[in-house]
Amino acid sequence: MDLAIVALIVLLVFATVVAMVLVYRITKLRSVGTPCLLRRIPAAADAGWRHGVVQYDENSVSFYRLSSLRLGTTSTLLRQTTEICARRRPIGSEADILDGLVVLELEPGADGNGGAYELAMSQGAATAFQSWIEARQSARSQRRRA
């Protein structure tokens, strides 16, 4: 066989595997998560937004970027350190991609490393996120257990 044909076959197999991983990731995540957009701040007014889904567990919320080949979480926000400092509607050109969504600005440190984020999600998802944060155990309650 010619070397070019072998290289083409290897390339086609690789492309097929990448496509299958992307399709699996998108269908799996969309079925078990809450759709949202996330970005690290500071950022330009309409830059840095990443489409994905969040999945809640007891102590953290994990963000999975839809367009990533990474099998694991893209970002993790810790429940004990996550605080909402502002809630707003999309402004300027953000309204084109965030139409009908609410933007929640999180205090720096939500990821446990000092990172500041904004989450854009539907009104119902934003209310659920806020309830999840407010339902956490207080630091005082956790000290008593230790």
C-alpha positions in Angstrom: 0.0 0.0 0.0 1.1 3.5 -0.7 2.2 5.5 2.4 -0.3 8.3 1.5 -3.2 5.9 1.6 -2.2 4.6 5.0 -1.9 8.1 6.3 -5.3 9.0 4.9 -6.9 5.9 6.5 -5.3 6.8 9.9 -6.5 10.4 9.6 -10.0 9.3 8.8 -10.1 6.9 11.7 -8.8 9.7 14.0 -11.4 12.2 12.7 -14.2 9.6 13.2 -13.1 9.0 16.8 -12.9 12.7 17.6 -16.4 13.2 16.1 -17.8 10.3 18.1 -16.3 11.7 21.3 -17.8 15.2 20.6 -21.3 13.7 19.8 -21.2 11.5 22.9 -20.1 14.5 25.1 -22.7 16.8 23.8 -25.6 14.4 24.1 -24.5 13.0 27.5 -24.0 16.4 29.0 -27.1 18.0 27.6 -29.2 15.2 29.1 -27.9 15.5 32.7 -26.9 19.2 33.2 -28.3 22.7 33.2 -27.3 24.7 30.1 -25.4 27.9 30.8 -22.6 30.2 29.6 -19.5 30.8 31.8 -16.6 33.3 31.5 -13.7 34.3 33.7 -13.7 38.0 34.5 -12.3 40.6 33.9 -13.2 40.2 30.2 -14.2 42.5 27.4 -18.0 43.3 27.3 -18.9 40.5 24.9 -15.8 38.3 25.0 -15.0 35.1 26.7 -18.4 33.4 27.0 -18.2 29.6 26.8 -21.3 27.4 26.2 -21.7 24.4 28.4 -23.7 22.8 31.2 -23.3 22.7 34.9 -23.9 19.7 37.1 -24.5 20.1 40.8 -23.3 17.9 43.6 -23.2 18.3 47.4 -20.1 20.5 47.6 -19.4 21.9 44.1 -20.9 22.7 40.7 -18.9 21.5 37.7 -18.9 23.3 34.4 -18.5 21.2 31.2 -17.7 23.2 28.1 -19.6 21.7 25.2 -17.1 22.4 22.5 -14.2 20.8 24.4 -12.7 17.3 23.8 -11.7 17.2 27.5 -13.5 14.3 29.2 -13.5 15.9 32.6 -14.8 19.1 34.0 -13.6 22.5 32.6 -14.2 24.5 35.8 -15.4 23.7 39.3 -17.0 26.2 41.6 -17.0 25.3 45.3 -20.2 25.7 47.2 -18.6 27.1 50.4 -16.7 29.9 48.6 -19.3 30.8 45.9 -21.1 34.1 46.5 -23.3 36.0 44.0 -22.2 39.7 44.1 -24.4 41.0 41.2 -27.3 40.0 39.0 -27.9 41.8 35.7 -29.4 41.6 32.3 -27.0 41.3 29.3 -25.7 44.6 28.1 -24.6 45.9 24.7 -23.7 43.2 22.2 -24.0 40.5 24.9 -27.8 40.7 24.3 -27.3 39.0 20.9 -26.0 35.8 22.4 -27.5 36.0 25.9 -31.0 37.0 25.0 -33.4 36.0 27.7 -30.7 35.0 30.1 -29.7 36.4 33.5 -26.0 37.1 34.2 -24.7 36.3 37.7 -21.4 37.8 38.7 -19.6 35.6 41.3 -17.2 36.9 44.0 -13.6 36.1 43.4 -12.6 32.8 44.9 -15.6 30.8 43.7 -13.1 28.2 42.3 -11.0 28.1 45.4 -8.1 29.8 43.6 -9.2 33.4 43.6 -10.8 33.2 40.1 -13.8 35.5 39.4 -16.6 34.3 37.0 -19.9 35.3 35.4 -22.6 32.7 34.7 -25.4 33.4 32.2 -28.4 31.2 32.6 -32.2 31.2 32.3 -34.2 32.9 35.1 -35.3 29.5 36.5 -31.7 28.1 36.5 -30.4 31.3 38.1 -33.0 30.9 40.9 -32.0 27.2 41.4 -28.3 28.2 41.5 -29.0 30.8 44.1 -31.1 28.4 46.2 -28.3 25.8 45.9 -25.8 28.3 47.3 -28.1 29.5 50.1 -28.9 26.0 51.2 -25.3 25.2 52.0 -24.2 24.5 55.6 -22.8 27.5 57.4 -19.1 27.5 58.3 -20.1 27.6 61.9 -22.1 24.4 61.5 -19.2 22.7 59.8 -16.8 23.7 62.7 -19.0 22.0 65.2 -18.8 18.7 63.3 -15.0 18.7 63.3 
